[in-house]
Amino acid sequence: MPDLIESARAILVSSELRARSSAQDIANSSTAAYKQQISFAQILEEGERDGLPATRFATQFVQGRLTHTGRDLDLAIVGPGLLQMRDGESLIYSRGGSFVRGPDGTIADERGRVLQQAGGGDLVAAGEQVEIVSDGTVLANGMPVAAVGIFETSAPGAVEALGGSLYGVPLDAIIEAEVSSLRQGYLESANVVLSDELVAMMTASRQAESGARISQVYDQLIGQAITTFGRGTQ
């Protein structure tokens, strides 16, 4: 009997996580450089809180399609690289996006997160014309002034999705990219296939129905056992 209810519980948890990750992917399907999230549960005693299993999410860093925008500070990465940005006192990472230049020449996204240069530090590019070449070199009025930092992680399992196309990575798991390059004037599309996510949500719904039916059968069997036991004691 306990095996039956545990099976139902595992099915319901799995279907909920599948539906949740698919809903998140669908909601971010138009977010530049967003990466599909795959979720799964580990039903471990030490991972449970209030009876809920611990949840893990894995990011699928499959290259998305590049779209030409023509905007000078739209940046996309080709390869597994990440851009480093300073958010206050913290460092976070992105696959690219739309940036703007401040009055002092610093390059930041719309939320004010400042792009970091190779070797560390805020990237500053003063000058009327700014060009960013594929290896990250920044040219201001035709002269090299800095280089965009392009990084990779040595521990893919340590990457934490922060929402949208932003990620957290421990500093000891960050290394300089070797095979990645930049495309100026492009944005990377999300690597979400909507039709696949819709199918996944329907599958999760059917899976949840199966789990619910197993729970109902369990309740019925328990009820019958109680009734039978009651009769036997009369």
KAZIRA-V658762 format. One record per residue. N is the residue number from 1. PSI is psi in whole degrees, -180 to 180 (NA if undefined). Layout:
N & PSI
N & PSI
This chain:
1 & -49
2 & -35
3 & -35
4 & -47
5 & -33
6 & -37
7 & -43
8 & -42
9 & -44
10 & -40
11 & -44
12 & -41
13 & -46
14 & -43
15 & -37
16 & -43
17 & -40
18 & -44
19 & -39
20 & -46
21 & -37
22 & -40
23 & -40
24 & -43
25 & -43
26 & -42
27 & -28
28 & 14
29 & -20
30 & 7
31 & 125
32 & 132
33 & 12
34 & 143
35 & 137
36 & 138
37 & 131
38 & 125
39 & 151
40 & 162
41 & 146
42 & 110
43 & 82
44 & 141
45 & -44
46 & -15
47 & -6
48 & 143
49 & 119
50 & 37
51 & 3
52 & 135
53 & 151
54 & 144
55 & 139
56 & 146
57 & 134
58 & 133
59 & 130
60 & 98
61 & 57
62 & 135
63 & 131
64 & 168
65 & 140
66 & 134
67 & 127
68 & 127
69 & -26
70 & -4
71 & 131
72 & -33
73 & 23
74 & 126
75 & 136
76 & 148
77 & 136
78 & 119
79 & -172
80 & 11
81 & 169
82 & 146
83 & 144
84 & 135
85 & 148
86 & 122
87 & 91
88 & -118
89 & -1
90 & 156
91 & 128
92 & 173
93 & 152
94 & 159
95 & 0
96 & -166
97 & -166
98 & 129
99 & 163
100 & 159
101 & 133
102 & 173
103 & -29
104 & 4
105 & -5
106 & 144
107 & 123
108 & 164
109 & -177
110 & -19
111 & 5
112 & 11
113 & 120
114 & 128
115 & 138
116 & 148
117 & 165
118 & 132
119 & -9
120 & 157
121 & 154
122 & 139
123 & 124
124 & 129
125 & 91
126 & 142
127 & 158
128 & -40
129 & 129
130 & 128
131 & 138
132 & 117
133 & 174
134 & -29
135 & 5
136 & -8
137 & 132
138 & 124
139 & 128
140 & 117
141 & 37
142 & -4
143 & 135
144 & 128
145 & -18
146 & -178
147 & 131
148 & 132
149 & 124
150 & 120
151 & 164
152 & 165
153 & 139
154 & -5
155 & 84
156 & -31
157 & -13
158 & -6
159 & 128
160 & 122
161 & 127
162 & -1
163 & 142
164 & -129
165 & 27
166 & 146
167 & 151
168 & 136
169 & 130
170 & 142
171 & -32
172 & -2
173 & 11
174 & 131
175 & 161
176 & 140
177 & 144
178 & -30
179 & 0
180 & 156
181 & 165
182 & 148
183 & 113
184 & 140
185 & 16
186 & 155
187 & 143
188 & 131
189 & 159
190 & 147
191 & 30
192 & 132
193 & 107
194 & -42
195 & -39
196 & -40
197 & -37
198 & -41
199 & -41
200 & -39
201 & -39
202 & -40
203 & -42
204 & -38
205 & -45
206 & -37
207 & -41
208 & -39
209 & -39
210 & -43
211 & -40
212 & -39
213 & -40
214 & -41
215 & -40
216 & -43
217 & -42
218 & -47
219 & -42
220 & -43
221 & -40
222 & -43
223 & -44
224 & -40
225 & -42
226 & -43
227 & -45
228 & -42
229 & -40
230 & -41
231 & -38
232 & -21
233 & -5
234 & NA
